Each structure stands twice: as C-alpha cells, then as structure tokens.
C-alpha cells in the first residue's frame, strides 16, 4: 500500500489549522466582550467602545493588560491614556487557490479544463463547509479559554494568585456561570475571602 500523497497529507493538517484559527478568533471575541462589559460598568459605554475598538486585532497580552487598567484607573480618560499600543498579532490567512490569470490563453492545450475547474469549485465548496465547522468549534473553545485567562489575570491582580486559582477552579466546575458576569463581581468584591460566585449566587447574564 502506497503512502499518502502530498495533497492527502496536507488535507489532514487542515482541521488542526482551522481549529487553531477558530480558537484565536474566539479568544479575541470573548476577551473583548468581557472588557466591553467591565469598562462599560466602570466608565460608561462610550469609553468601553473606544477601548475595544483600539484593542481589536491586537495580541492577547494587550487585552489582558487592558483588563488590569480597568481595575486600576479612576476615570475613562485615564484608562484610554494608559492603554499601550501593541503591534497587531493577526496572522495572515493564506489563500489556497492560485491566480489563474493568463491560463485562458492556453485553454486549447488543456481541453478538459472546464471540467477540471468545475470539479475544483465543487471541492472548494465542500472544503469551505468543512472549514466552517472546525472554525466554530475552535471559536467556542477559544472564547472559554480566553475569558478564563482574563478572569485569572483580573483576580490575580486584585487578590493574588492563590485566590485567582481558587476562583478559576470553582468557575470551571460550575457550568451555568456566565464568565462575563463573574468578571463584574471582581469589581465589587472587597477582599479575596469574598471572591466566590457562590457568595452571591450564580451571576446573572
């Protein structure tokens, strides 16, 4: 039995790449949603939207740092001033199809060209549908992981690492807790001892 062709081997790598791409998109979406909620709670919707717009497309480090700023700053103006610019970390998406410009001139050399192009279009449509499923699975996982990372950073910054890890352990075992709402509680709690969703009931959406 022969080995995999280059195309077959490459196709087996696609789901892992799509899942990773989806995770990164979901991580950004989830963390920006949490930042919007926190900043809006403290400084109003206008400041929150300005912060989220400035952070869109930046790396995760900038988003986590901005979460600390939400805790530390006294005014919305101070928050926006303290936000440090980071170089965008969005990786370019490689195109799978190469340009066909100029090939039409040699169409007579490949008489089956229309059939080949029709087959390619059908394969591409199936691949896109397959890709969407993997991307969405990655996004859901990424949202969860991204928001948990931001909650850990917020709780650790305010109450210390031990409290943060205890809170994360409780949240990950409680399916129905809304993480964005749990982040708001970190703004309200005065001490690490009160840092538990169970102390006020499950956070509302």
N, C-alpha and C positions, 0 to 999 in steps of 0.2 A: 504494500500500500504506500503510495507516494505521500510526501509531506504536504503541508498547506502551501497554497500559492501565496505570493506576496499580497495579493488583493484579499484573500481569505484571512491571512494573518492580521492584516491591517484592520479588516472589518471587526475582528474580535476585540480590538483595542477601543473601538468607538464607544461602546457603552460606558467604559470606565472614564473616558474623557468627557462624555456628556454628563455623567453623574457628577464629576468634579466641577464642571462648569455650572451645573444647576445648584450645587452646594454653595458656590461662591456667590451666585446671584441671590439665593435665599438668605445667605448670611448678611449680605448688604441690605436687602429688603427688611429683614427682621430687626436689625440693629438700628436702621434709620427710623423704622416705625416706633421703636422704643424711645429713641432720642427725641422724636417729634412729641411723643406723649409727655415725656419728662420736662422738656423745655417749655412746652405749652403750659403745663401745670405751674411752673415756677415763674415764667416770664411772659406768657401770652403767645397766642397763635402766630403773630407776625414774626416774633423772634425765632420761634420754633421752625417756621418755614424757611427763614433766611439761613438758619444753621444747617438744616437738612439739604437745602439747595447747594450750599457751599461744600458739603461733605460728599455729595453724590459723585461716585466714580473714584473717590479716594480709597486708600487702603484701610484695612481693618484697624490698624494701630491708631489712625487719626480719629476713627469713630469712638474707640474705647477711651482715648484721651479726652475727647469732647464730652463723654459721659461724666468724667471726673470734673470737668469745668462746670457742668450743670450743677453739681453739688457745691462747688467752691465759690462760684461767682455770686455777687449780690444783686446785680442788675443784668438785664438783657444786653445792654451795650457792652458791659464788661465781658460777658460770655462771648459775644461775637468778636471782640477785640483780641481775646485770648486764644481763639481758635487758630491753631497754627496750620499753615498750608503744607500739604504733602503732595508729592508727585503722584499722579494717577497710577493705580496698580492694575488697571483693567487690561488683561492680556488681549492682544488682537485675535480675532476669530479667523482662522484660516479657511479660505474658500477651497472647496473640493473640486469644483469644476474649473477647468482652464478656459481661457478665451478661445473661441472658435473663429475669430476674425481671420479672414483670408482663406479659410479652408473651402468656402463655397466655390472659389475659382477652380478647385481641383475635384469638384464633385463627380465629374465623369470618370475619374480614376478609381473611385470607390462607389460602384453602382448601388451597393446595399446601404449607402449612407443614411437615407431617410429611415430605413428600418432600424438601423443601429441607434439613431438619435431618439426614435420613439421608444425603444427599449430602455435607453438611458433615462429618459424622462420618467418612465414608469418606475424604474428602480429608485430614482431620486425621490419620488413621491412617497414610496414605501419607507425609504430611509428616514425621511423627514418626520413621518408619523411615529416611527420607532424612536427617533431622537427626542421628540416632544415628551414622550412618556418617561424617558430616562431623565430629562431635564427637570420635569415636575417633581419626580421622586427626589432628585437632588436638592431642589429648592426647599421642599418641606423639611428635609433633614438639616439643610443649611440654616433655615430660619430658627429652628430649635437650638442648634449648636451656637449660632451667633448670639442669640438673646441670652442663653445661659452664660456665655463668655462675658457679655456686658454686665449681667447681674453679678457675676463673680467679681468683676472689676469694681463695680459700684459699692458692693457690700464690703469688699476688702479695703477700699479706700476710706470708707467711713467707719467701719467697725473692726477691721483687722482680718487676717487670713483665716483664722480658726472659725470665726463667725460666718465668713463667706462660704467656707466649705460645708459647714453645718446647714446653712440655708440652702445651698445647691443640692445637698443630699435629700433634704426634705422636699424640695420642689420637684426633683426628678422622680420621686416616688408618689407624687400627687398629680394624677393625670389631668384633673379638671382645673388646675390653677392657671390663670392667664398670666403669662410671664410679664407682659407689659404692665398689667395692673400690679403685679408683685413689685416691680421696679418703683412704682409710685410709693409703695409702703416704705421703701428705704428712705424716701424723703421725709416721711412722717415719724418714723421711729426715732427715739431719742438715744437709746442705748442698744448695744448688741444683744443684751438679755431679752429684749422685746422683739428681736429680729426673727419672727416666725410667722408665716401666713396663718397658722393655726391660732395665733393670739388674737386675731381679728376676724377669723372665719376666712373662707376662700375669697380672694379678691374678686371684685366684680369686674366684668369686661369693661 
